[in-house]
Amino acid sequence: MTPAPLHLAGERLMLDPMGVVSWPARRTLAVSDLHLEKGSHFAARGHFVPPYDTRETLTKLALATRRYRPARLVLLGDSFHDARGCERMAPADCAALGRILASVEEVVWVLGNHDPVAPVGLPGIAVSSFADGPLTFRHEADPRASGELSGHFHPKATLATRAGGVCRPCFATDARRVILPAFGAYTGGLDVRDPALGCLFPRGGRVFLLGADRLFSVPMAPMRRRAEAAL
Amino acid sequence: MGTLPEPFAGWFAARGWTPRPHQLALWKAAQSGESALLIAPTGGGKTLAGFLPSLMDLHANPREGLHTLYVSPLKALAVDIARNLTTPVEEMGLPIRIETRTGDTPQNRRARQRETPPQILLTTPESLAVLLANPEAPEFFAGLKAVVVDEAHAMAGTKRGDQLSLCMARLDLLAPGLRHVGLSATVAHPEALRAWLSPSARAEDVRLVLGKGGAEPVMDLMLPEGHLPWGGHMGIASAPGILARIEEAGVTIVFVNTRAQAELIFAALWKINERNLPIALHHGSLQIEQRRKVEAAMAAGKLRAVVATASLDLGIDWGAVDQMIHVGAPKGVSRLLQRIGRANHRMDEPSRAVLVPANRFEVLECVAATEAVRAHELDGDAPRPGGLDVLAQHILAMACQAPFHPDALYAEVTRCGAYSTLARRDFDDVLRFVEDGGYALRAYDRFRRLFRDSEDMVHIRDLRVARQARMNLGTIVDTPMLKVRIRGGPVLGEVEEWFASTLEPGNSFIFAGQVLRYEGIDALTMVVTRGGDGDPRVPAYAGARMPLSTNLSFRVRSILADPRRWRGLPEPVRDWLRLQRHRSELPQRDGLLVEVFPKGGRWFMVAYCFEGRLAHQTLGMLITKRMERMGYGPMGYLGTDYVLATWSAFEPTDPEHLFEEDILGEELEEWIAESSMLRRTFRSIATIAGLIEKNHPGQEKSGRQMTMNSDLIYDVLRKHEPDHILLRATRAEAARGLTDVSRIATLLARVQGAIRVRRLDRVSPLAVPALIEEGREWVAGGAEDALLAEAAALVDEATDGAEHFADVLAEVTEGVRVRSGVVDRPRRQDRKRRPPPRRFIRSAKGLGG
């Protein structure tokens, strides 16, 4: 696992192929869009997807926290797939989440559109956005912001290879912001070429596709050329 | 031979017709209440034969209520048959109403049909399934006497066929004594088809009626003028010859193998079509209205030719087609016969077919195929056992109709030919899956869709579950597609999402018979403009190429190995084979020829396996892995329909060892689990079984990030519950779909001890077509990361030369500070006039330096 350094607002961040961002100077780890209990959300609607997504996501998160040993864990919103997700968690999963949260000194729940209320009975503070020094942590990117880490869009990108396109979740970055890929086991993605995402990167930027043990970086074309073309 | 009663005899006589023996035979079967399968070539009044007994019964015993159900794989066919059947019914003044019911039938007509059903209803498997998933179904179908399955050969062994056979089993229960009538083209496995159709899963319970074959088809081979190409599959060089044949005949269907080839041949024909003959294009990715228009023009005799793919293999009889031109090798005998049959539906005249091979190997294949057609030797697999995903859907649908006891439903299901070998354990697991997901971790008990009462009867939970189940009935799963729309104009059709992902704005490609310029993507639509320059690309579609059938492969090997049989081959092909015999040797019918030679600083190994592209690609992956272990330094491989070629840094000194049977061991298992083929299979199974929602067209793009991705589910399930019923179903289906693996096994077993290795100092004549073959190497799922690394490196190379990762990042960062004050403002002002910098990094660099 080789993380890639990225400088944002003068701060050195490490982008990790697991899909998390570490900010070593503040011993902070940011992760976005866990969508815990998405499986049971679907099951309630008659689609019995395997009920192992929460377990899978938490196992991965435990691995990330063990690797970076952060003092602070920032969850960038949509940590639960819906407002009642927290209540549906199986006892074993609850315990696993508890162990992860107990391993850090500070937990920050940035609230997202899927989980607009603070999770009940879990440690940490719930905020709509969180600022520390030059950096701001938010669920959905603010087009005017700078020095911002956010989630929400589940960016993914397709890279044309000689055997056809390979599609992966990715970090979408430019000089002003980093949008994190979704971390949850059942989270799909939105193509970075989609206007909703692209308009946050009007001058283009760089995407970092997640690989098994490294990131693959390619430039992202400026939005305007694409937007004009599509009109 | 019997005679028909009036008014049928009179109606036949008035037309100067006499009832054909197979029509009378089906009538006899009906009189004794027997099910029957009619196998006859196209034409010959097959459909009328299927309906005649019902018409006569309804004439003798007029009654209200549904009497006969007709099921066709195509909506258009159902509508067409309804029209054709109405004519005799009206002319004879029979008291019979005939109606269709498909996905297009308006709501009010459906409601009316439920209240006062017609005597004859024409429908599709999907619409039948919806009818059966209703509490009123028992009443609706109570008086049903016959179910007529058209194009039975095209349904048996497919998921739609599975669904239909499950539905027929339920119909048998609701209408005891129901006759099953199957209408089929000639097939390789008539016994298996009888069993599939049978109400008891036993072939002997279905009377087999064979229609008399028509005249033998007249087939000839057309080579391009001048040089016979060594490689390529498109057959463009033959366009002038094809056009000449079109000019000579009245109406022609030009069949090709892939949609890409259809586009190219169509373009090539129009480039030289100076007389402006009306020639149209028809393939499965074109907009449905467009296809209907072409079909209507064809039926009205307005076209001289249509270039078509398998999208026209089935369908309405046109009668007036004079010849069929097949461009490219036919790949299978049954398919060729089916296509020849499309050329002429008049029984007593021969169908005319012209085969146009695109290269030398295809000449051999075309010759082999015409020989097989003359020998009446068909190919194709027997229908495979029914899929468990379809069963899951059916169980839920049956619960929507009425509560059931698991034992009774199991007995009912196993009376279907497709499910006669279904194990009780699999049935129970599928039932558990339908109830609550059937996971070892019992997390979804409170969300159950079905519940059991104290007598073990299974009930549906509520109306909401029933409504959802009915909405998701059907077994057709589409790959993710993007609509292609002309800016400010109409939608032309659709291409696969991945193809769009390989285009850059400004790139041109050929689609729907025109050159288009890719402009961008807007929600779920790809926006294009007409025209465009540069070398246009052609969209390809996954799984578009059919592999060479085992039967044809055997015949090609036989021709190659026996110089006495070369007499029928064109001169350039004979010369080519003679040269091969001189320079190397010819592949033997039952052995394996492997050539090893150096070329361009690499070592090539070419194996003449003739087992089809898929098999060769899989074998190539396995063999290169072993080459790696043996230290040959493999660099790549290529599988065509005929050969497998590998290239490596060092000489493969022991090729025999590479083709040992143990190559199909654990490595294969591991690779299969990772392969994209298995993921595709899982996606389709998960969708049909109701695990994930079907893609609803027009769905908001922003909503798509919230939908379920089957690959993610597959990974999670495989890790946590590898033995789950859906994974078992996926593996079972993949094993059957992966006929290439069984073909490799057969090949390796056959050639042990008969491998001939020839060490040459240069490429052999027979190897040339493979080495110039364009085509993508196939890479297994596990290699995706390597591909990404390569592509990312390429992009770097193409953009800013050898840039180091960290340096780039530093530059990006430096760029920020410089930019914030200096660049932003003027750019905002000039936004309208100045084009934005092409890449952020380059402009940042310029400013920094």
Boltz contact constraints between the chains, C-beta under 6 A:
constraints:
  - contact:
      token1: [A, 6]
      token2: [B, 809]
      max_distance: 6.0
  - contact:
      token1: [A, 7]
      token2: [B, 813]
      max_distance: 6.0
  - contact:
      token1: [A, 43]
      token2: [B, 444]
      max_distance: 6.0
  - contact:
      token1: [A, 43]
      token2: [B, 447]
      max_distance: 6.0
  - contact:
      token1: [A, 44]
      token2: [B, 447]
      max_distance: 6.0
  - contact:
      token1: [A, 46]
      token2: [B, 449]
      max_distance: 6.0
  - contact:
      token1: [A, 46]
      token2: [B, 465]
      max_distance: 6.0
  - contact:
      token1: [A, 46]
      token2: [B, 468]
      max_distance: 6.0
  - contact:
      token1: [A, 47]
      token2: [B, 691]
      max_distance: 6.0
  - contact:
      token1: [A, 48]
      token2: [B, 437]
      max_distance: 6.0
  - contact:
      token1: [A, 48]
      token2: [B, 444]
      max_distance: 6.0
  - contact:
      token1: [A, 49]
      token2: [B, 691]
      max_distance: 6.0
  - contact:
      token1: [A, 49]
      token2: [B, 713]
      max_distance: 6.0
  - contact:
      token1: [A, 50]
      token2: [B, 716]
      max_distance: 6.0
  - contact:
      token1: [A, 50]
      token2: [B, 717]
      max_distance: 6.0
  - contact:
      token1: [A, 51]
      token2: [B, 439]
      max_distance: 6.0
  - contact:
      token1: [A, 51]
      token2: [B, 441]
      max_distance: 6.0
  - contact:
      token1: [A, 51]
      token2: [B, 443]
      max_distance: 6.0
  - contact:
      token1: [A, 52]
      token2: [B, 716]
      max_distance: 6.0
  - contact:
      token1: [A, 52]
      token2: [B, 720]
      max_distance: 6.0
  - contact:
      token1: [A, 53]
      token2: [B, 716]
      max_distance: 6.0
  - contact:
      token1: [A, 56]
      token2: [B, 716]
      max_distance: 6.0
  - contact:
      token1: [A, 154]
      token2: [B, 705]
      max_distance: 6.0
  - contact:
      token1: [A, 158]
      token2: [B, 501]
      max_distance: 6.0
  - contact:
      token1: [A, 159]
      token2: [B, 788]
      max_distance: 6.0
  - contact:
      token1: [A, 159]
      token2: [B, 791]
      max_distance: 6.0
  - contact:
      token1: [A, 160]
      token2: [B, 502]
      max_distance: 6.0
  - contact:
      token1: [A, 161]
      token2: [B, 787]
      max_distance: 6.0
  - contact:
      token1: [A, 161]
      token2: [B, 791]
      max_distance: 6.0
  - contact:
      token1: [A, 163]
      token2: [B, 776]
      max_distance: 6.0
  - contact:
      token1: [A, 163]
      token2: [B, 779]
      max_distance: 6.0
  - contact:
      token1: [A, 163]
      token2: [B, 787]
      max_distance: 6.0
  - contact:
      token1: [A, 164]
      token2: [B, 498]
      max_distance: 6.0
  - contact:
      token1: [A, 165]
      token2: [B, 498]
      max_distance: 6.0
  - contact:
      token1: [A, 165]
      token2: [B, 501]
      max_distance: 6.0
  - contact:
      token1: [A, 165]
      token2: [B, 502]
      max_distance: 6.0
  - contact:
      token1: [A, 166]
      token2: [B, 784]
      max_distance: 6.0
  - contact:
      token1: [A, 166]
      token2: [B, 787]
      max_distance: 6.0
  - contact:
      token1: [A, 166]
      token2: [B, 788]
      max_distance: 6.0
  - contact:
      token1: [A, 175]
      token2: [B, 812]
      max_distance: 6.0
  - contact:
      token1: [A, 175]
      token2: [B, 815]
      max_distance: 6.0
  - contact:
      token1: [A, 175]
      token2: [B, 816]
      max_distance: 6.0
  - contact:
      token1: [A, 185]
      token2: [B, 716]
      max_distance: 6.0
  - contact:
      token1: [A, 186]
      token2: [B, 712]
      max_distance: 6.0
  - contact:
      token1: [A, 188]
      token2: [B, 705]
      max_distance: 6.0
  - contact:
      token1: [A, 188]
      token2: [B, 709]
      max_distance: 6.0
  - contact:
      token1: [A, 189]
      token2: [B, 705]
      max_distance: 6.0
  - contact:
      token1: [A, 190]
      token2: [B, 705]
      max_distance: 6.0
  - contact:
      token1: [A, 196]
      token2: [B, 702]
      max_distance: 6.0
  - contact:
      token1: [A, 203]
      token2: [B, 840]
      max_distance: 6.0
  - contact:
      token1: [A, 204]
      token2: [B, 840]
      max_distance: 6.0
  - contact:
      token1: [A, 205]
      token2: [B, 840]
      max_distance: 6.0
  - contact:
      token1: [A, 211]
      token2: [B, 785]
      max_distance: 6.0
  - contact:
      token1: [A, 211]
      token2: [B, 788]
      max_distance: 6.0
  - contact:
      token1: [A, 212]
      token2: [B, 785]
      max_distance: 6.0
  - contact:
      token1: [A, 216]
      token2: [B, 788]
      max_distance: 6.0
  - contact:
      token1: [A, 216]
      token2: [B, 792]
      max_distance: 6.0
  - contact:
      token1: [A, 218]
      token2: [B, 792]
      max_distance: 6.0
  - contact:
      token1: [A, 218]
      token2: [B, 795]
      max_distance: 6.0
  - contact:
      token1: [A, 219]
      token2: [B, 839]
      max_distance: 6.0
  - contact:
      token1: [A, 222]
      token2: [B, 836]
      max_distance: 6.0
  - contact:
      token1: [A, 224]
      token2: [B, 836]
      max_distance: 6.0
  - contact:
      token1: [A, 226]
      token2: [B, 520]
      max_distance: 6.0
  - contact:
      token1: [A, 229]
      token2: [B, 505]
      max_distance: 6.0
  - contact:
      token1: [A, 229]
      token2: [B, 519]
      max_distance: 6.0
  - contact:
      token1: [A, 229]
      token2: [B, 520]
      max_distance: 6.0
  - contact:
      token1: [A, 230]
      token2: [B, 520]
      max_distance: 6.0
  - contact:
      token1: [A, 230]
      token2: [B, 522]
      max_distance: 6.0
  - contact:
      token1: [A, 230]
      token2: [B, 527]
      max_distance: 6.0
